[in-house]
Amino acid sequence: MSTRAGYHHGSLREALVRACLDLIRAEGIGAVSLRRVAREAGVSPGAPYHHFADRAALLTAISADGFQLLRDRLVEARADAASSSAALLGLVQAYVRFATEQPAYFHLMFRPELAQPDKDPDGTAAADESLRVLAEVVADCQRDGAAPPGPAEPLVAMVWSLSHGLASLWIDGPLVSKLAGTPEQLLTQIGAGLAAILNGAARAGVRLGSPAVGPAHLA
């Protein structure tokens, strides 16, 4: 019982979050319950209720932490880039590397049952901040002529979808088993290809939102 008594209020939350993440990595989200997390953390069964009303509250809080960590990665990648197009490539790489290095967070962050803005304002704000970084970099690319002009939303959705899909394929296995090259090599090549496509479209005079824009126009 000395371990259970040794946690201060702040470190108890950290211990519970760490135990939950370890459990998700080892056995998946389905294994998580407050009682199981308490046991893994070495605290009493009632201890988690000092911080979390129920299992959903624990998972939602960890999801919010994950979005904050992701936002920090994206901000750092943007700050380290020498140009807007390099920043866009850096954001794709940072997003995917975050997922591969923090798969437990990543698997939680986009679960629909946890996406409840009224119950999780902190998580919603952190997610919005992550998306805002991407939107700002896309706008920078458009301003610098590295991406087609017009409404930014389609480009933001495209880059986000590419990053998320690549991350999911990597951490869930198919990217490694089905394609040639290492995931790191593919990540670099795909990011560079994206930048080249956007730059080429901008040079060709493509404008987003135009009815003339389609596969034939981009060929």
Backbone torsions as a table, in degrees:
resi	resn	phi	psi	omega
1	MET	NA	-10.4	-178.2
2	SER	-64.9	-34.4	178.5
3	THR	-63.8	-43.2	-179.1
4	ARG	-63.7	-36.5	-177.5
5	ALA	-78.4	-15.2	-172.4
6	GLY	-82.6	-10.1	-178.1
7	TYR	-80.1	131.2	167.0
8	HIS	-80.5	169.7	-174.6
9	HIS	-59.2	-44.3	-178.3
10	GLY	-70.4	-42.0	-177.4
11	SER	-72.4	-21.7	176.4
12	LEU	-62.4	-46.4	178.6
13	ARG	-59.5	-44.9	-179.9
14	GLU	-61.2	-41.0	-179.9
15	ALA	-65.5	-39.6	179.1
16	LEU	-67.2	-43.3	178.6
17	VAL	-62.7	-45.2	-179.9
18	ARG	-62.4	-42.5	179.4
19	ALA	-65.1	-39.2	179.3
20	CYS	-65.5	-44.8	178.8
21	LEU	-62.8	-41.3	177.8
22	ASP	-62.7	-39.7	-179.9
23	LEU	-66.7	-41.1	177.9
24	ILE	-63.3	-43.6	179.4
25	ARG	-62.2	-38.3	-174.6
26	ALA	-82.4	-39.6	-170.0
27	GLU	-129.5	-7.5	-178.9
28	GLY	95.2	166.2	-175.4
29	ILE	-64.0	-31.8	-179.1
30	GLY	-61.1	-20.2	-179.5
31	ALA	-81.5	-9.0	-172.8
32	VAL	-80.7	126.6	166.6
33	SER	-144.2	157.7	-179.3
34	LEU	-62.7	-37.5	179.0
35	ARG	-64.4	-43.5	-179.8
36	ARG	-67.2	-41.8	178.8
37	VAL	-62.8	-41.0	177.7
38	ALA	-60.5	-42.9	-179.9
39	ARG	-64.0	-43.3	179.7
40	GLU	-65.1	-31.7	179.9
41	ALA	-82.9	-11.0	179.8
42	GLY	76.7	32.2	179.0
43	VAL	-122.2	172.4	-177.8
44	SER	-69.7	155.1	-179.0
45	PRO	-58.0	-27.0	-179.4
46	GLY	-87.6	-10.9	-175.4
47	ALA	-59.5	-41.8	-178.6
48	PRO	-58.2	-26.1	-176.5
49	TYR	-71.5	-9.1	172.6
50	HIS	-69.0	-22.9	-177.0
51	HIS	-120.6	-29.4	-172.0
52	PHE	-131.8	128.2	-177.3
53	ALA	-68.2	-33.0	-178.7
54	ASP	-161.5	-176.0	-179.0
55	ARG	-59.3	-44.0	-179.3
56	ALA	-60.6	-38.6	179.8
57	ALA	-64.8	-39.2	177.4
58	LEU	-63.8	-48.8	-178.5
59	LEU	-65.3	-37.6	178.9
60	THR	-65.4	-40.3	178.8
61	ALA	-64.7	-40.5	178.7
62	ILE	-67.4	-38.3	176.2
63	SER	-59.5	-43.4	178.4
64	ALA	-61.9	-41.6	176.3
65	ASP	-59.3	-40.8	-179.5
66	GLY	-62.6	-43.4	179.2
67	PHE	-64.7	-34.3	177.4
68	GLN	-66.9	-41.5	176.8
69	LEU	-62.8	-41.8	178.4
70	LEU	-63.2	-45.0	179.0
71	ARG	-57.0	-44.1	-179.8
72	ASP	-61.4	-39.5	177.7
73	ARG	-62.9	-43.9	-177.9
74	LEU	-66.3	-42.1	178.5
75	VAL	-61.5	-42.8	179.6
76	GLU	-64.6	-42.8	179.7
77	ALA	-62.4	-40.6	179.0
78	ARG	-65.1	-42.3	-178.2
79	ALA	-66.2	-30.3	-177.0
80	ASP	-82.2	-11.9	-173.9
81	ALA	-82.1	146.4	-178.0
82	ALA	-88.2	-14.5	-179.3
83	SER	-150.7	169.4	-179.1
84	SER	-66.7	-39.5	178.6
85	SER	-67.5	-36.4	175.2
86	ALA	-66.4	-35.0	177.9
87	ALA	-65.2	-39.4	178.8
88	LEU	-63.6	-45.0	175.9
89	LEU	-61.3	-41.7	179.9
90	GLY	-62.8	-36.6	178.8
91	LEU	-67.2	-42.2	176.7
92	VAL	-59.7	-46.4	-179.5
93	GLN	-64.9	-41.7	-179.2
94	ALA	-65.0	-39.9	179.9
95	TYR	-62.5	-48.5	-177.2
96	VAL	-67.9	-41.3	-179.4
97	ARG	-67.2	-35.4	174.7
98	PHE	-58.8	-45.9	-178.8
99	ALA	-62.1	-41.5	-177.2
100	THR	-73.6	-29.0	-179.7
101	GLU	-87.9	-23.8	-178.3
102	GLN	-130.0	60.2	-175.0
103	PRO	-63.1	-31.6	179.6
104	ALA	-65.4	-45.1	174.3
105	TYR	-59.3	-49.3	-174.7
106	PHE	-59.4	-41.1	-179.3
107	HIS	-67.1	-25.7	179.1
108	LEU	-83.8	-34.4	-164.8
109	MET	-65.7	-23.5	-174.5
110	PHE	-118.2	20.4	176.1
111	ARG	-75.2	127.1	-174.1
112	PRO	-61.8	-31.2	-178.3
113	GLU	-71.4	-13.9	178.1
114	LEU	-97.4	-9.6	-178.2
115	ALA	-86.2	79.1	-178.5
116	GLN	-129.0	91.5	-174.7
117	PRO	-54.6	-34.6	-177.9
118	ASP	-70.5	-26.2	-179.2
119	LYS	-99.2	-13.7	-175.5
120	ASP	-140.1	65.9	-179.2
121	PRO	-61.7	-33.6	179.8
122	ASP	-66.4	-43.6	179.3
123	GLY	-65.4	-40.0	178.7
124	THR	-64.0	-42.1	179.1
125	ALA	-64.6	-40.7	179.8
126	ALA	-66.3	-40.0	177.5
127	ALA	-64.7	-42.4	178.6
128	ASP	-62.4	-38.2	179.2
129	GLU	-65.2	-39.2	177.7
130	SER	-61.5	-45.3	-179.9
131	LEU	-67.4	-33.2	-179.9
132	ARG	-65.0	-37.6	177.3
133	VAL	-59.9	-45.6	178.5
134	LEU	-62.5	-44.1	-179.6
135	ALA	-61.8	-38.4	179.9
136	GLU	-67.9	-38.6	178.9
137	VAL	-68.5	-39.5	175.7
138	VAL	-60.4	-43.8	178.0
139	ALA	-62.2	-38.5	176.5
140	ASP	-61.7	-42.7	179.1
141	CYS	-62.4	-41.8	178.3
142	GLN	-64.6	-42.2	179.9
143	ARG	-63.8	-36.6	-177.6
144	ASP	-86.1	-0.6	-179.2
145	GLY	80.3	14.0	179.7
146	ALA	-92.8	-1.5	177.4
147	ALA	-149.6	153.6	-177.7
148	PRO	-61.8	146.6	176.1
149	PRO	-75.2	173.7	-180.0
150	GLY	113.7	-170.2	-179.4
151	PRO	-56.8	132.3	-176.2
152	ALA	-80.2	-20.3	-172.3
153	GLU	-56.1	-43.8	179.3
154	PRO	-60.6	-38.3	179.1
155	LEU	-69.2	-40.7	177.8
156	VAL	-60.3	-46.3	179.7
157	ALA	-63.4	-38.3	-179.2
158	MET	-65.8	-47.0	-178.5
159	VAL	-66.5	-40.6	178.7
160	TRP	-63.3	-45.8	-179.5
161	SER	-62.2	-43.0	178.3
162	LEU	-60.8	-47.1	-178.0
163	SER	-63.7	-45.8	-176.8
164	HIS	-68.2	-42.3	179.0
165	GLY	-63.8	-42.6	178.9
166	LEU	-63.4	-42.6	178.8
167	ALA	-62.5	-44.6	-178.8
168	SER	-64.3	-43.0	178.7
169	LEU	-64.3	-35.0	-179.5
170	TRP	-69.4	-54.6	-172.4
171	ILE	-75.1	-21.5	179.1
172	ASP	-94.8	-1.4	168.6
173	GLY	111.2	-39.4	-172.6
174	PRO	-59.4	-32.7	-177.1
175	LEU	-62.9	-35.7	-178.4
176	VAL	-75.8	-39.6	-171.6
177	SER	-87.7	-22.8	-171.5
178	LYS	-103.2	-21.2	-173.7
179	LEU	-119.1	153.5	179.2
180	ALA	-79.0	153.3	179.2
181	GLY	89.0	162.1	177.9
182	THR	-79.0	156.8	175.7
183	PRO	-56.3	-36.7	179.1
184	GLU	-63.5	-41.9	178.1
185	GLN	-64.1	-43.5	179.2
186	LEU	-63.6	-40.3	179.4
187	LEU	-59.7	-45.7	179.3
188	THR	-64.9	-44.0	-178.5
189	GLN	-66.2	-41.9	-179.5
190	ILE	-67.0	-42.6	178.2
191	GLY	-62.5	-42.8	178.2
192	ALA	-65.8	-37.7	178.1
193	GLY	-64.4	-39.7	177.6
194	LEU	-61.0	-47.5	179.8
195	ALA	-60.8	-39.5	-179.6
196	ALA	-67.2	-40.3	179.5
197	ILE	-63.9	-45.4	-179.2
198	LEU	-65.6	-41.4	179.3
199	ASN	-65.4	-41.4	178.9
200	GLY	-65.0	-39.6	177.9
201	ALA	-64.3	-39.5	179.1
202	ALA	-65.0	-41.7	-179.9
203	ARG	-68.3	-28.0	-179.9
204	ALA	-81.4	-2.0	177.7
205	GLY	83.0	16.3	176.9
206	VAL	-67.2	137.1	175.9
207	ARG	-123.8	125.5	-179.4
208	LEU	-63.3	140.5	179.4
209	GLY	92.0	-7.7	178.9
210	SER	-78.6	136.7	178.0
211	PRO	-60.3	-22.2	-178.0
212	ALA	-77.3	-13.2	-177.0
213	VAL	-77.4	122.5	179.1
214	GLY	-165.4	-178.5	-178.1
215	PRO	-55.9	-40.6	-178.2
216	ALA	-67.2	-36.9	-178.1
217	HIS	-68.2	-34.3	-176.7
218	LEU	-86.4	-10.6	-176.0
219	ALA	-67.2	NA	NA
